[in-house]
Amino acid sequence: MYSKLLGLISICRKAGKIAIGFDPAAEALAAGKAALVLVAPDISPKTRSELEYRINKGVRATEMIELPLTMDELSAVLGKRAGILAVLDKGLADALRRQTNREENSEYVG
């Protein structure tokens, strides 16, 4: 169902334009390199709260979007289990924003 979204995340990974996990994403935020932060819905509330704090403390304004994908679903593309991704490329971040908006606004017919 979310193959286009997973495909874009895979492109980010292959291009080396993604920070995977809390610590790498926090470092990217602190350095002002994160263009977008993506989170899985099943990260812990404490982790989400700490991430929101880091986003607000970051060098530049960065949007956080909750993905419709769990950490287990993301692990198939990422090669490791993670629920936080920081996209480091503006163009790829824009493409992911558009795709997540499409996923939210479409109805699943299955």
Backbone torsions as a table, in degrees:
resi	resn	phi	psi	omega
1	MET	NA	-37.4	-176.9
2	TYR	-108.5	36.2	-173.9
3	SER	-64.4	-36.2	178.9
4	LYS	-66.5	-41.0	178.5
5	LEU	-64.8	-45.5	177.0
6	LEU	-63.1	-36.9	177.9
7	GLY	-62.9	-42.9	177.9
8	LEU	-65.1	-39.7	177.5
9	ILE	-64.9	-38.7	177.7
10	SER	-63.9	-40.2	177.4
11	ILE	-61.9	-43.5	177.4
12	CYS	-58.5	-44.8	-179.0
13	ARG	-63.9	-47.2	-178.8
14	LYS	-64.7	-32.0	179.6
15	ALA	-82.2	-6.9	-178.7
16	GLY	71.9	27.1	-176.6
17	LYS	-109.9	34.2	-179.6
18	ILE	-145.5	138.1	173.7
19	ALA	-103.9	122.1	-172.8
20	ILE	-105.0	122.1	178.0
21	GLY	104.3	166.4	-175.2
22	PHE	-62.7	-54.0	-175.0
23	ASP	-62.3	-48.6	177.2
24	PRO	-61.7	-36.7	178.4
25	ALA	-67.3	-41.2	178.5
26	ALA	-62.8	-39.3	177.2
27	GLU	-64.5	-42.3	178.5
28	ALA	-64.0	-38.5	177.1
29	LEU	-65.0	-45.3	-178.5
30	ALA	-63.8	-33.1	-179.2
31	ALA	-86.2	-5.5	-179.1
32	GLY	76.6	19.7	-177.4
33	LYS	-93.4	-16.8	-176.3
34	ALA	-79.4	121.8	176.7
35	ALA	-91.0	-22.2	-177.5
36	LEU	-162.6	143.1	175.2
37	VAL	-116.7	128.7	178.8
38	LEU	-112.5	136.5	179.7
39	VAL	-130.4	146.1	174.3
40	ALA	-81.1	150.0	-178.6
41	PRO	-69.1	-15.0	-176.0
42	ASP	-102.6	21.1	171.2
43	ILE	-76.0	157.5	-176.2
44	SER	-71.0	151.6	177.6
45	PRO	-57.7	-36.8	179.1
46	LYS	-65.0	-43.2	178.3
47	THR	-64.1	-43.0	178.7
48	ARG	-60.9	-43.1	179.8
49	SER	-63.1	-45.0	178.7
50	GLU	-64.2	-39.0	178.6
51	LEU	-65.0	-44.5	178.1
52	GLU	-60.0	-38.7	176.4
53	TYR	-61.6	-45.5	-179.6
54	ARG	-65.4	-36.2	178.4
55	ILE	-64.5	-45.5	-179.6
56	ASN	-67.6	-27.9	-179.9
57	LYS	-86.4	-11.2	-174.3
58	GLY	-62.6	166.6	-177.5
59	VAL	-66.1	-38.4	179.2
60	ARG	-132.6	159.5	179.8
61	ALA	-64.3	129.7	-179.1
62	THR	-133.5	131.7	180.0
63	GLU	-83.5	144.7	174.4
64	MET	-114.8	129.6	179.4
65	ILE	-122.1	132.9	174.7
66	GLU	-84.6	125.7	179.6
67	LEU	-79.6	155.6	173.5
68	PRO	-86.8	22.0	-176.0
69	LEU	-120.7	136.5	177.8
70	THR	-79.8	169.8	177.6
71	MET	-60.4	-37.8	179.0
72	ASP	-65.6	-39.7	178.4
73	GLU	-66.7	-38.6	178.3
74	LEU	-67.5	-33.0	-176.7
75	SER	-61.8	-27.4	178.6
76	ALA	-63.5	-32.7	-179.1
77	VAL	-92.1	-35.4	-173.6
78	LEU	-84.2	-24.6	-177.3
79	GLY	86.7	-3.9	173.4
80	LYS	-152.5	158.5	-177.3
81	ARG	-80.6	121.2	178.8
82	ALA	-153.6	151.2	-179.8
83	GLY	-120.3	0.7	-179.5
84	ILE	-129.9	128.9	179.2
85	LEU	-132.0	134.2	173.2
86	ALA	-112.1	119.7	178.9
87	VAL	-85.5	129.6	-172.4
88	LEU	-101.4	-0.5	-178.4
89	ASP	-119.5	128.8	-176.7
90	LYS	-63.3	-42.3	-179.6
91	GLY	-63.3	-44.5	177.6
92	LEU	-67.5	-36.2	176.8
93	ALA	-62.4	-42.9	178.2
94	ASP	-62.7	-42.1	178.6
95	ALA	-63.4	-40.1	178.1
96	LEU	-67.7	-37.8	175.6
97	ARG	-59.9	-48.2	-180.0
98	ARG	-60.4	-43.7	-178.0
99	GLN	-67.9	-39.5	178.2
100	THR	-66.2	-35.1	175.9
101	ASN	-65.0	-40.0	177.7
102	ARG	-63.6	-43.1	-179.1
103	GLU	-62.8	-40.3	-179.7
104	GLU	-67.7	-35.8	-173.7
105	ASN	-90.9	-5.3	179.3
106	SER	-100.0	151.3	177.4
107	GLU	-99.1	136.2	178.6
108	TYR	-77.5	126.0	176.6
109	VAL	-115.1	110.3	-176.1
110	GLY	-145.4	NA	NA
